[in-house]
Amino acid sequence: MSITLYGIPNCDTVKKARTWLDAKGLAYTFHDYKKQGADPARIAGWIAKAGLDKIVNKAGTTYRKLDDAQKTALSGDGAPAVLAENTSVIKRPIVEHPAGLLVGFKEAEWSAALG
């Protein structure tokens, strides 16, 4: 099973997710937004699968610091570009796996999807 976990290494939720994957013995590739960036086309795919509201983290300080033009762009076709430039606004972690996409870390949801 090919699993890719997207996130920021110092995020507590990403740390919990990585610990969970390790404990289950599931191999995965970690994509660090801070070092490797984020691809707008991939983000657009996530939005298409999960919905914009699920992908955008409006609770964080980075979202609150966005200017009005960026917040407006986030509600439309410009969302992938804004998220790629401001990766801390993407909910974490995001996991791509053969059966779909997981957004955030909820153990029961992950157990059902990944075993």
N, C-alpha and C positions, 0 to 999 in steps of 0.2 A: 504494500500500500504506500503510495506516494503522498506525503503530507508536507505542506509548507506552512510555516507559522510566520506571520508578518507582525512586526511590532517594534517596540523600543526596549532595549535590554533592562533598563532601570525601572520600568513600569512594574508595579507590584502584581497587577493582574497577569501580565505576561510571565512574570516569574512563577506564579502559581500554575499557569498553564504548562510551562516548560517542566516544572516539577511533576505535574500530573502525567504528562507524556512519558517522561523518564521512568516514573514508577510503573507505568503500564508496559514498559519495554517497547514503546512505539518509536520507530526511527522517524525523524523529521528534519527538514532543512529550515534553518532560522534565517529570515530576511530582516535585517536591521535597517529600518527607515533612515536612521541618522547617518549610517555609513553607505548604504546602497541606494537610498532614495526610494521614490515610489513612482510607478508607471501610470500616467493618467488613463491609458487604455485599459489597464487591469482594474483600476479603480472604477471606471465606467462599467466594467463587467460585474463587479461586486454590487454596484448600485442597481444594475438591472436584475440581479438575482435576489438581493436582500432588501432593496428599497433604500432610498436616500436617508430617511430618518434613522434607520438602523446603523448605517455606516458613519454618520456624522455624530461626533461627540460634542454636544452643545453644552455639557455641564462643565467642561474644563476651562481653565484660564486662557488658554490659547484661543479658543473660540471667542471669548469675550473681548480679546484684544484685536480681533479682526476689524478692519474698517467697514463702513457701511456698504461700499462697493463689493468687497469680498463676500460679505454676508448675503448680499443680493445675488451674486454669482453662484453662491452655494445652493440657492433654491432653484437653479435652472441648469442649462447645458454646460455652464462654466464650472460646475461642482468638481469634476475630476481634476481640473487644472488647479483650482484653489486647494484641494486636498493634497495634491502632489507637492505643492509649494509649502503647505502647512501640515506636515504629517502628524503632528500632535493632535490635530482635529479629527483624525480617523480613530474610530473606536478600536480598542485593542483587547485582546489580539484578534486578528482575522486568520482563519485557518482554511486553506484550500485542501480538500481531500477528494478521493475518487468519487464519493457519493454526493459531494456538494460543498457547501460553505458554512463555516461557523463564525459567528461574530460575538465577541465577548467570551467570558469563561463562565459557563454554568455546568458544573460537574455532571448532572443528570443528562443534560443535552449532549455533552461530549461522550459520555458512556454509551448512549444510544447510537450515536453516529459513528464512533470509532471503536467501540467494544471495550 
